[in-house]
């Protein structure tokens, strides 16, 4: 299940304010920060983005 495009247009990373890009791998949906040097990845749970820095992970 992907997020509506109008929602992706307004969502930004709470850490650096860069746009977010949707990533889907199997059944896992995430939003990745596109900012240089940030790169946090936020989970999407039950179709709801969890935009909390404490819940984000750094990509490996």
Protein Blocks (a to p, Z undefined) as FASTA:
>chain_A
ZZdfklmmmpccfklopacddddehjaccdddfbehklpacddeehiacfbfklpccdZZ
